[in-house]
Amino acid sequence: MTKAQPDFRYAKIHITRNEWETAQSSLNYIFHVWHLSGENQLFVLSVSDIEKHIPTNNLAGEWETVEIPCRALIGTGQIIKS
């Protein structure tokens, strides 16, 4: 999955339940989050990097979409400069 975000300080990624279930069931699923600026950076995140930000279902409630601030992902995954 690839998500492009122009301003990393305020950028958020949105992951749907279907995207998350696909990621969990795939052996080699990775998330690509681009920071597009003067010095473009690609953040390569694994399922385990994202997992702690995914909500759980409780009682009769089920989540459909989660919004994760990109700044919360800094320090996880691998950074590649392009």
N, C-alpha and C positions, 0 to 999 in steps of 0.2 A: 504494500500500500504506500502511496506517495501523497503527502500533504504539503503544499507550499504556503508559507506565511511570510509577509513582507516585514513586519516589525515584531521582533522576537520578544520584546518586553511586554507586549500586550496580546501577543498571538495565543490562540488556543487551538487545540485539535479536538475534533469531534469524532467519536467512535460509536458506531451503532452496535446494538446487541448482535446483529447478524455479522458484522465485521469482526467483533470480538470472538464469537463462536467459531468463525472461520479460522481466525488466528490460533485459537486454542487447539483446534483439530488438525492443524497443519504441522508437519515436523520441522520445517525450516522457515517459518513465517517471520518476517521482519518488517518494522515500520521505518519508513524514510521520512524524516521531517527536515525540510530545507529552511535555512535562515538566509534569506536573500537580501544581501546588503553589499557594501563595497567589497567585502571579503566573504563571498558566499561560503556557507558551511552546510554540510549534510550531516545530520544526526541519525545514526543507524541504531534503532532500538529494538530489543528483543521483546518477546511476549512477557518475560519475567520483569523487564524494565517498566512495562506499562501496567502489569497486573495489580500492583499495589494501589493504583488510582481507579480501578474498576469497582463500581458499587456491587452490592449483593442484593438479591431479592429478599424481602422480609414479609412474612405473613401473606397477605393477598396482593402486595405490591410487587411489580416487576419493572425493572429499568429498561428503557428502550435506547437512550442515547446518553453518553457521558461527555462532558466538556472538561478538558484538562489543560491548564495553563502551561505553555511551553517552558516557562521559567521553572516550573516544578520538575522538569525533566533534565535540567542542567546538571551535569555530573554523572548522569547515567548513560549507558550506551557508548557508542564510538563516534568520535567527531572526525569527519573527513573534510578537508578544505579543497575546494575546486577552483 
